């Protein structure tokens, strides 16, 4: 016959091993869920950055960029006369289209939905050159359009790319 204390000890060991097995299962499940969530986050970020690139990878955007980079003006008055107030020229509308897209990208960066590193590598040189055209006139444009936040997110994105460049010496714009 089995001693009652032995039965009690066996029952306690089974209970302890059951708790250990349950805890181990719980820990493994939590870790697996964390890995899956990280993979989902990385996949969403990849999709967002692919959308950034796809917005620029069209013949219309290429034409717009080409027109914008060929804009010639010596001051705000000439910018206003030749482009902003000229319905015959589509270049200003093309620039606004690019700004709207960059405003969206900036929001994704500022909300940590995509990393500045990704935007910098994909569009950094373009953004720096693009904003370089309008940055000297931003206050005048904002006042003229009566829109104090005009392109403010684009400006933020430009500043973040410059910060990224400062901290990543192997990154060239």
FIROSE-803745 format. One line per field, with one value per residue: residue number from 1; residue in three letters; x, y, z of N, C-alpha, C, O in turn. Coordinates in Angstrom, 3 decimals. Example, Ala and Ser with C-alpha at 12.3 -4.5 7.8 and 13.67 -1.06 7.14 Angstrom:
2
resi: (1|2);
resn: (ALA|SER);
n_c1: (13.190|12.850);
n_c2: (-5.690|-2.250);
n_c3: (7.800|7.080);
ca_c1: (12.300|13.670);
ca_c2: (-4.500|-1.060);
ca_c3: (7.800|7.140);
c_c1: (13.200|12.900);
c_c2: (-3.300|0.030);
c_c3: (7.800|7.870);
o_c1: (14.236|13.409);
o_c2: (-3.319|1.138);
o_c3: (8.465|8.039);
//
This chain:
173
resi: (1|2|3|4|5|6|7|8|9|10|11|12|13|14|15|16|17|18|19|20|21|22|23|24|25|26|27|28|29|30|31|32|33|34|35|36|37|38|39|40|41|42|43|44|45|46|47|48|49|50|51|52|53|54|55|56|57|58|59|60|61|62|63|64|65|66|67|68|69|70|71|72|73|74|75|76|77|78|79|80|81|82|83|84|85|86|87|88|89|90|91|92|93|94|95|96|97|98|99|100|101|102|103|104|105|106|107|108|109|110|111|112|113|114|115|116|117|118|119|120|121|122|123|124|125|126|127|128|129|130|131|132|133|134|135|136|137|138|139|140|141|142|143|144|145|146|147|148|149|150|151|152|153|154|155|156|157|158|159|160|161|162|163|164|165|166|167|168|169|170|171|172|173);
resn: (UNK|UNK|UNK|UNK|UNK|UNK|UNK|UNK|UNK|UNK|UNK|UNK|UNK|UNK|UNK|UNK|UNK|UNK|UNK|UNK|UNK|UNK|UNK|UNK|UNK|UNK|UNK|UNK|UNK|UNK|UNK|UNK|UNK|UNK|UNK|UNK|UNK|UNK|UNK|UNK|UNK|UNK|UNK|UNK|UNK|UNK|UNK|UNK|UNK|UNK|UNK|UNK|UNK|UNK|UNK|UNK|UNK|UNK|UNK|UNK|UNK|UNK|UNK|UNK|UNK|UNK|UNK|UNK|UNK|UNK|UNK|UNK|UNK|UNK|UNK|UNK|UNK|UNK|UNK|UNK|UNK|UNK|UNK|UNK|UNK|UNK|UNK|UNK|UNK|UNK|UNK|UNK|UNK|UNK|UNK|UNK|UNK|UNK|UNK|UNK|UNK|UNK|UNK|UNK|UNK|UNK|UNK|UNK|UNK|UNK|UNK|UNK|UNK|UNK|UNK|UNK|UNK|UNK|UNK|UNK|UNK|UNK|UNK|UNK|UNK|UNK|UNK|UNK|UNK|UNK|UNK|UNK|UNK|UNK|UNK|UNK|UNK|UNK|UNK|UNK|UNK|UNK|UNK|UNK|UNK|UNK|UNK|UNK|UNK|UNK|UNK|UNK|UNK|UNK|UNK|UNK|UNK|UNK|UNK|UNK|UNK|UNK|UNK|UNK|UNK|UNK|UNK|UNK|UNK|UNK|UNK|UNK|UNK);
n_c1: (0.836|0.393|1.876|0.046|1.265|3.105|1.447|0.271|2.520|3.201|0.934|1.235|3.644|2.798|0.932|2.620|4.313|2.386|1.662|4.128|4.374|2.124|2.806|5.151|4.093|2.469|4.427|5.866|3.830|3.236|5.697|5.756|3.509|4.444|6.569|5.108|3.545|5.580|6.542|4.233|4.106|6.500|5.886|3.685|4.998|6.745|4.878|3.802|6.065|6.536|4.273|4.896|7.003|5.671|3.942|5.592|6.547|5.481|4.594|3.411|4.247|6.987|7.134|6.144|8.135|10.332|9.462|9.240|11.886|12.989|12.103|12.442|13.260|13.936|13.205|10.579|8.464|8.736|8.390|5.744|4.425|5.192|4.482|2.742|0.451|-0.191|-2.341|-1.872|0.381|1.253|3.040|3.115|0.848|1.681|3.814|2.401|1.013|3.105|3.919|1.652|1.791|4.265|3.631|1.954|3.803|5.516|3.864|3.539|6.144|6.494|4.618|5.747|5.214|6.530|10.054|12.454|14.824|14.119|12.621|14.545|16.532|15.113|13.903|15.395|17.385|15.843|13.867|15.379|16.424|14.036|12.669|14.565|14.143|11.884|12.121|13.560|11.534|9.381|8.023|6.979|5.334|3.528|2.335|1.238|-0.556|-2.181|-1.990|-0.648|0.518|1.420|3.025|4.368|4.762|6.254|8.535|9.303|9.931|12.106|13.921|14.256|15.497|17.912|18.925|19.171|21.157|23.312|23.830|24.434|27.040|27.829|25.766|24.695|23.308);
n_c2: (-1.169|2.304|4.989|7.625|10.164|10.076|9.941|12.429|14.022|13.370|14.332|17.065|17.586|17.082|19.123|21.353|20.996|21.273|23.956|25.134|24.264|25.547|28.245|28.406|27.916|30.188|32.274|31.660|31.986|34.730|35.845|34.952|36.300|38.935|38.926|38.501|40.842|42.740|42.004|42.564|45.330|46.124|45.285|46.932|49.423|49.078|48.935|51.506|53.081|52.140|53.139|55.845|55.996|55.094|57.198|59.069|57.861|58.229|59.211|61.736|62.923|62.939|64.718|66.969|67.384|67.908|70.294|71.954|72.026|73.493|76.011|79.509|82.310|85.419|86.639|86.986|88.479|87.996|85.215|85.111|86.509|85.084|82.436|81.769|83.474|83.054|81.703|80.426|78.938|75.793|75.050|75.956|74.723|72.088|72.114|72.538|70.140|68.343|69.322|68.738|65.945|65.619|66.756|64.822|62.696|63.745|63.854|61.119|60.522|62.182|61.072|58.706|56.537|55.854|55.669|58.317|57.720|55.983|57.654|59.582|58.122|57.348|59.676|61.860|63.613|64.774|66.086|67.949|69.532|70.397|71.805|73.705|75.489|76.954|77.669|80.141|81.970|81.350|82.659|84.940|83.735|82.386|84.572|85.918|83.994|83.873|81.847|80.600|78.137|77.057|74.592|73.770|71.238|70.052|71.572|70.726|68.052|68.417|69.601|67.427|65.600|66.904|66.798|64.032|63.601|64.897|63.193|60.838|60.208|58.862|59.162|60.625|63.478);
n_c3: (0.000|-0.680|0.914|2.497|2.684|0.652|-1.570|-1.318|-1.667|-4.297|-5.613|-5.023|-6.412|-9.053|-9.310|-9.011|-11.243|-13.196|-12.857|-13.504|-16.184|-17.286|-16.828|-18.344|-20.899|-21.103|-21.063|-23.406|-25.281|-24.993|-25.801|-28.457|-29.465|-29.169|-31.004|-33.355|-33.387|-33.710|-36.238|-37.729|-37.362|-38.628|-41.197|-41.797|-41.691|-43.831|-45.890|-45.749|-46.377|-48.924|-50.142|-50.003|-51.811|-54.118|-54.560|-55.641|-57.873|-60.563|-63.893|-63.928|-61.508|-61.972|-64.109|-62.807|-60.834|-62.465|-63.705|-61.445|-60.481|-62.476|-62.127|-62.246|-60.489|-58.905|-56.571|-54.064|-55.199|-57.931|-57.949|-57.102|-59.200|-61.568|-60.989|-58.642|-58.914|-61.544|-63.689|-66.070|-65.863|-64.690|-62.777|-60.087|-59.000|-59.277|-57.507|-55.141|-55.035|-54.561|-52.084|-50.530|-50.540|-49.209|-46.753|-45.721|-45.497|-43.608|-41.384|-40.901|-40.131|-37.854|-36.154|-35.597|-37.276|-39.548|-40.104|-39.967|-41.153|-43.243|-44.970|-45.465|-46.816|-49.068|-50.184|-49.405|-50.640|-52.656|-51.104|-49.652|-51.725|-52.933|-50.814|-50.434|-52.514|-51.762|-49.099|-48.488|-48.943|-47.427|-45.272|-46.528|-48.453|-46.780|-45.513|-47.736|-48.758|-46.622|-44.758|-42.186|-41.548|-43.880|-45.629|-43.344|-42.235|-44.211|-43.977|-41.413|-41.990|-43.700|-41.858|-40.104|-41.787|-42.219|-39.596|-39.365|-41.252|-40.007|-37.850|-39.069|-40.594|-42.889|-44.601|-47.502|-49.046);
ca_c1: (0.000|1.155|1.768|-0.727|2.144|3.698|0.392|0.138|3.704|3.072|-0.100|1.833|4.594|2.008|0.361|3.732|4.705|1.287|1.810|5.331|4.040|1.208|3.560|6.041|3.236|2.070|5.586|6.128|2.744|3.439|6.844|5.329|2.634|5.283|7.266|4.114|3.210|6.729|6.518|3.119|4.516|7.487|5.178|2.927|5.952|7.213|3.785|3.718|7.202|6.297|3.294|5.634|7.730|4.704|3.383|6.563|6.928|4.499|5.020|2.924|5.128|8.282|6.956|6.023|9.457|11.143|9.001|9.564|13.328|13.369|11.537|13.441|12.768|15.001|12.656|9.198|7.567|8.811|7.753|4.300|3.953|5.405|3.974|1.605|-0.723|-0.285|-3.135|-1.362|1.498|0.834|4.147|2.769|-0.064|2.504|4.550|1.433|0.751|4.265|3.861|0.597|2.334|5.299|2.953|1.528|4.983|6.000|2.975|3.895|7.413|6.313|3.809|6.546|4.650|7.676|11.290|13.078|15.872|13.522|12.288|15.806|17.187|14.298|13.579|16.106|17.972|14.747|13.213|16.294|16.462|12.702|12.398|15.544|13.575|10.833|12.469|13.851|10.334|8.268|7.227|6.221|4.283|2.526|1.592|0.470|-1.652|-2.913|-1.963|0.593|1.115|1.722|4.211|5.109|5.159|7.353|9.698|9.690|10.569|13.403|14.772|14.560|16.477|19.206|19.382|19.584|22.447|24.336|24.143|24.820|28.048|27.954|24.584|24.864|22.047);
ca_c2: (0.000|3.555|5.876|8.835|11.336|9.935|10.346|13.881|14.612|13.196|15.273|18.403|17.694|17.187|20.478|22.276|20.857|21.845|25.419|25.470|24.081|26.626|29.496|28.328|28.090|31.602|33.081|31.392|32.598|36.182|36.145|34.733|37.427|40.125|38.795|38.708|42.263|43.435|41.723|43.322|46.731|46.287|45.136|48.174|50.482|48.828|49.313|52.970|53.645|51.804|54.120|57.102|55.881|54.988|58.525|59.816|57.051|58.336|60.195|63.072|63.480|63.199|65.965|68.043|67.622|68.551|71.685|72.688|72.244|74.466|77.323|80.581|83.557|86.016|87.086|86.579|89.133|87.272|83.924|85.361|86.912|84.043|81.115|81.684|84.171|82.851|80.506|79.798|78.060|74.734|74.683|76.192|73.646|70.897|72.276|72.318|68.702|67.734|69.742|67.952|64.609|65.696|67.014|63.504|61.931|64.349|63.411|59.725|60.544|62.789|60.160|57.474|55.448|55.470|56.240|59.348|57.031|55.459|58.777|60.217|57.296|57.270|60.978|62.931|64.600|65.489|66.973|69.059|70.423|70.980|72.816|74.773|76.487|77.766|78.039|81.572|82.783|80.716|83.631|85.767|82.895|82.163|85.825|86.187|83.028|83.962|80.475|80.573|76.787|76.567|73.739|73.642|69.839|69.841|72.188|69.806|66.898|68.929|69.739|66.086|64.997|67.533|66.213|62.667|63.714|65.257|62.062|59.696|60.837|58.152|59.475|61.778|63.983);
ca_c3: (0.000|-0.796|2.069|2.179|2.500|-0.677|-2.505|-1.167|-2.272|-5.751|-6.034|-4.967|-7.527|-10.286|-9.313|-9.245|-12.646|-13.974|-12.791|-14.283|-17.601|-17.659|-16.859|-19.518|-22.062|-21.112|-21.457|-24.821|-26.044|-24.954|-26.670|-29.839|-29.808|-29.314|-32.289|-34.408|-33.412|-34.282|-37.674|-38.298|-37.375|-39.690|-42.474|-42.015|-42.011|-45.199|-46.782|-45.758|-47.110|-50.330|-50.617|-50.191|-53.077|-55.205|-54.829|-56.450|-59.024|-61.637|-64.906|-63.557|-60.479|-62.601|-64.864|-61.819|-60.240|-63.491|-63.837|-60.222|-60.411|-63.504|-61.809|-62.170|-59.909|-58.092|-55.291|-53.846|-56.157|-59.202|-57.691|-57.063|-60.524|-62.572|-60.660|-57.720|-59.444|-62.983|-63.981|-67.286|-65.511|-63.761|-61.899|-58.687|-58.606|-59.139|-56.244|-54.060|-55.002|-53.897|-50.685|-49.872|-50.330|-48.171|-45.478|-45.247|-45.093|-42.374|-40.306|-40.606|-39.393|-36.526|-35.345|-35.484|-38.068|-40.358|-39.567|-40.792|-41.915|-44.466|-45.844|-45.857|-47.830|-50.267|-50.776|-48.709|-51.555|-53.292|-50.138|-49.355|-52.892|-53.108|-49.801|-50.649|-53.430|-51.154|-47.722|-48.304|-49.144|-46.716|-44.496|-47.469|-49.031|-45.722|-45.332|-48.947|-48.844|-45.355|-44.254|-41.403|-41.474|-45.226|-45.781|-42.078|-42.067|-45.164|-43.331|-40.336|-42.619|-44.151|-40.671|-39.605|-42.705|-41.917|-38.329|-39.665|-41.951|-39.015|-36.980|-39.901|-41.469|-44.157|-45.407|-48.402|-49.641);
c_c1: (0.894|0.833|0.990|0.161|2.820|2.695|0.237|1.319|3.636|2.049|0.450|2.815|3.861|1.429|1.450|4.159|3.626|1.368|3.007|5.038|3.106|1.924|4.479|5.244|2.832|3.217|5.883|5.064|2.903|4.594|6.479|4.430|3.431|6.030|6.304|3.720|4.342|6.780|5.395|3.467|5.511|6.848|4.379|3.847|6.476|6.131|3.668|4.857|7.088|5.276|3.943|6.306|6.758|4.056|4.308|6.868|5.831|5.009|4.583|3.833|6.503|8.231|6.883|7.378|10.354|10.756|9.406|11.053|13.844|12.735|12.673|12.756|13.850|14.524|11.194|8.257|7.571|8.183|6.233|3.757|4.037|4.669|2.700|0.342|-0.943|-1.062|-2.663|-0.269|1.050|1.885|3.800|1.817|0.696|3.290|3.619|1.101|1.885|4.243|2.805|1.098|3.372|4.705|2.489|2.694|5.520|5.160|3.281|5.188|7.197|5.478|4.488|5.920|5.652|8.894|11.851|14.165|15.317|13.214|13.566|16.497|16.418|14.148|14.380|16.665|16.912|14.132|14.087|16.329|15.121|12.456|13.377|15.042|12.657|11.176|12.790|12.612|9.139|7.402|6.390|5.077|3.171|1.679|0.701|-0.743|-2.575|-3.082|-0.651|1.264|1.460|3.062|5.009|5.551|6.285|8.643|10.217|10.442|11.973|14.383|15.181|15.581|17.851|19.777|19.892|20.962|23.575|24.766|24.565|25.798|28.228|26.754|24.855|23.523|22.274);
c_c2: (1.250|4.430|7.143|10.069|11.273|10.367|11.864|14.586|14.515|14.184|16.706|18.615|17.842|18.597|21.501|22.213|21.415|23.365|25.853|25.348|25.195|27.955|29.527|28.548|29.563|32.484|32.896|32.024|34.116|36.571|35.987|35.876|38.703|40.089|39.049|40.172|43.076|43.223|42.488|44.802|46.986|46.170|46.394|49.325|50.320|49.224|50.830|53.579|53.312|52.771|55.481|57.072|55.846|56.321|59.342|59.120|57.041|59.339|61.618|63.724|63.791|64.504|67.156|68.392|68.345|70.021|72.523|73.001|73.170|75.838|78.339|81.835|84.086|86.483|86.663|87.211|88.417|85.875|84.076|85.649|85.763|82.740|81.129|82.285|83.945|81.573|79.765|78.772|77.070|74.425|74.876|75.102|72.330|70.943|72.028|70.835|67.961|68.081|68.937|66.546|64.621|66.003|65.693|62.668|62.446|63.911|61.970|59.651|61.071|61.914|58.796|56.279|54.958|56.196|57.279|58.737|56.531|56.578|59.440|59.428|57.294|58.623|62.143|64.011|65.435|66.509|68.179|70.044|71.138|72.097|73.981|75.851|77.469|78.286|79.531|82.478|82.290|81.720|84.517|84.982|82.699|83.414|86.095|85.260|83.083|82.571|80.272|79.201|76.221|75.831|73.567|72.205|69.468|70.414|71.293|68.608|67.260|69.026|68.374|65.381|65.604|66.999|64.791|62.674|64.023|64.062|60.804|60.186|60.109|58.399|60.735|62.180|64.173);
c_c3: (0.000|0.395|1.669|2.001|1.140|-1.725|-2.469|-1.834|-3.800|-6.296|-6.045|-6.127|-8.863|-10.391|-9.619|-10.709|-13.573|-14.010|-13.624|-15.777|-18.086|-17.779|-18.077|-20.792|-22.205|-21.603|-22.948|-25.718|-26.103|-25.873|-28.142|-30.308|-30.003|-30.641|-33.447|-34.523|-34.025|-35.794|-38.368|-38.395|-38.498|-41.063|-42.793|-42.369|-43.433|-46.207|-46.876|-46.571|-48.592|-50.928|-50.848|-51.558|-54.256|-55.550|-55.718|-57.773|-60.089|-62.658|-64.553|-62.518|-61.070|-63.392|-63.904|-61.223|-61.233|-63.658|-62.632|-60.157|-61.507|-63.275|-61.687|-61.629|-58.982|-56.727|-55.190|-54.865|-57.501|-59.071|-57.747|-58.460|-61.535|-62.273|-59.806|-58.321|-60.938|-63.303|-65.242|-66.979|-64.443|-62.695|-60.426|-58.182|-58.433|-57.826|-55.058|-53.921|-54.281|-52.407|-49.933|-49.583|-49.202|-46.799|-44.874|-44.763|-43.765|-41.183|-39.916|-39.804|-37.978|-35.589|-35.165|-36.196|-39.108|-39.810|-40.527|-41.659|-43.256|-45.458|-46.342|-46.966|-49.146|-50.965|-50.206|-49.612|-52.240|-52.344|-49.838|-50.528|-53.076|-52.103|-49.937|-51.603|-52.708|-49.766|-47.569|-48.362|-48.324|-45.955|-45.412|-48.106|-48.007|-45.509|-46.547|-49.059|-47.624|-44.741|-43.496|-41.322|-42.851|-45.222|-44.484|-41.813|-43.031|-44.591|-42.203|-40.910|-43.105|-42.968|-40.116|-40.493|-42.453|-40.602|-38.553|-40.329|-40.976|-38.172|-37.748|-40.970|-42.798|-45.075|-46.214|-48.976|-51.123);
o_c1: (1.979|-0.317|1.249|-0.188|3.083|3.045|0.087|1.148|3.975|2.279|0.167|2.828|4.264|1.444|1.228|4.345|3.940|1.169|2.922|5.411|3.288|1.683|4.577|5.678|2.855|3.014|6.121|5.377|2.719|4.478|6.861|4.578|3.131|6.118|6.652|3.575|4.086|7.033|5.582|3.159|5.376|7.232|4.392|3.527|6.634|6.438|3.460|4.635|7.497|5.400|3.580|6.186|6.994|3.666|3.853|7.396|5.321|5.784|5.292|4.156|7.118|9.171|7.475|7.729|11.054|11.625|9.858|11.438|15.002|12.821|13.719|11.809|14.583|15.332|10.644|7.341|6.526|7.516|5.536|2.736|3.082|4.277|1.686|-0.726|-1.805|-0.512|-3.021|-0.036|0.525|1.635|4.158|1.967|0.383|3.411|4.007|0.929|1.634|4.519|3.049|0.857|3.364|5.233|2.615|2.595|5.928|5.688|3.282|5.321|7.667|5.616|3.884|6.082|5.628|8.770|11.738|14.399|15.982|13.513|13.658|16.988|17.019|14.253|14.074|16.443|17.058|13.902|13.596|16.270|15.082|12.079|13.047|15.467|12.653|10.572|12.334|12.643|8.017|6.175|5.233|3.978|1.994|0.462|-0.464|-1.834|-3.616|-4.158|0.341|2.463|1.759|4.094|6.199|6.609|7.159|9.709|11.427|11.472|12.913|15.529|16.326|16.434|18.854|20.982|20.918|21.821|24.672|25.940|25.000|25.414|28.740|26.726|25.203|22.707|21.363);
o_c2: (1.264|4.579|7.691|10.949|12.312|11.078|12.496|15.616|15.466|14.806|17.472|19.677|18.642|19.191|22.422|23.248|21.971|23.985|26.829|26.227|25.722|28.712|30.545|29.290|30.112|33.344|33.869|32.537|34.716|37.526|36.812|36.362|39.482|41.105|39.735|40.691|44.010|44.165|43.003|45.452|47.960|46.882|46.870|50.126|51.303|49.786|51.375|54.493|54.110|53.173|56.191|58.006|56.494|56.550|60.210|59.744|55.986|60.231|62.582|64.908|64.795|65.299|68.207|69.568|69.291|70.889|73.658|74.120|73.586|76.719|78.059|82.351|83.321|86.699|86.060|86.545|88.255|85.412|83.269|85.087|85.499|82.021|80.559|81.676|84.592|80.477|78.605|77.849|77.472|73.616|74.038|74.616|71.546|69.937|71.383|70.337|67.057|67.225|68.501|66.011|63.742|65.547|65.472|62.001|61.666|63.633|61.635|58.820|60.469|62.004|57.855|55.139|53.792|57.217|57.140|59.191|56.649|56.460|59.817|60.005|57.243|58.709|63.299|65.198|66.649|67.657|69.306|71.257|72.339|73.205|75.115|77.003|78.664|79.255|80.144|83.613|82.761|81.633|84.810|85.509|82.833|83.330|86.460|85.704|82.426|82.189|79.828|79.119|75.033|76.393|73.253|71.985|68.667|69.810|71.119|68.201|66.484|68.589|68.189|64.644|64.890|66.772|64.396|61.854|63.477|63.938|59.822|60.526|60.700|57.903|61.779|61.336|64.589);
o_c3: (0.582|0.810|0.597|1.214|0.534|-2.667|-3.514|-2.484|-4.505|-7.333|-6.965|-6.750|-9.708|-11.469|-10.405|-11.349|-14.625|-15.055|-14.369|-16.554|-19.184|-18.720|-18.762|-21.673|-23.306|-22.460|-23.663|-26.793|-27.162|-26.641|-28.972|-31.430|-30.907|-31.331|-34.408|-35.629|-34.784|-36.545|-39.470|-39.394|-39.238|-41.991|-43.928|-43.247|-44.157|-47.258|-47.960|-47.364|-49.435|-52.085|-51.786|-52.350|-55.276|-56.695|-56.464|-58.694|-60.465|-62.311|-64.840|-62.615|-60.711|-63.351|-64.149|-61.119|-60.871|-63.742|-62.777|-59.816|-61.477|-64.130|-61.102|-62.221|-58.356|-55.824|-56.111|-55.348|-58.130|-59.996|-58.362|-58.856|-62.266|-63.192|-60.208|-58.251|-61.534|-63.201|-65.450|-67.759|-63.405|-61.801|-59.598|-57.060|-57.536|-57.126|-54.084|-52.808|-53.484|-51.566|-48.808|-48.501|-48.341|-45.785|-43.670|-43.733|-42.905|-40.107|-38.731|-38.906|-37.013|-34.369|-34.649|-35.762|-39.503|-39.133|-41.745|-42.779|-44.286|-46.646|-47.510|-47.936|-50.219|-52.189|-50.497|-49.375|-52.389|-52.723|-49.776|-50.325|-53.342|-52.483|-49.590|-51.513|-53.005|-49.307|-46.604|-47.887|-48.509|-45.995|-45.113|-48.277|-48.339|-45.346|-46.392|-49.418|-47.592|-44.280|-44.074|-41.054|-42.974|-44.856|-44.528|-41.224|-42.699|-44.708|-42.052|-40.373|-42.933|-43.067|-39.705|-39.997|-42.472|-40.501|-38.000|-40.005|-41.100|-37.820|-37.146|-42.088|-43.749|-46.202|-45.662|-49.343|-51.838);
//
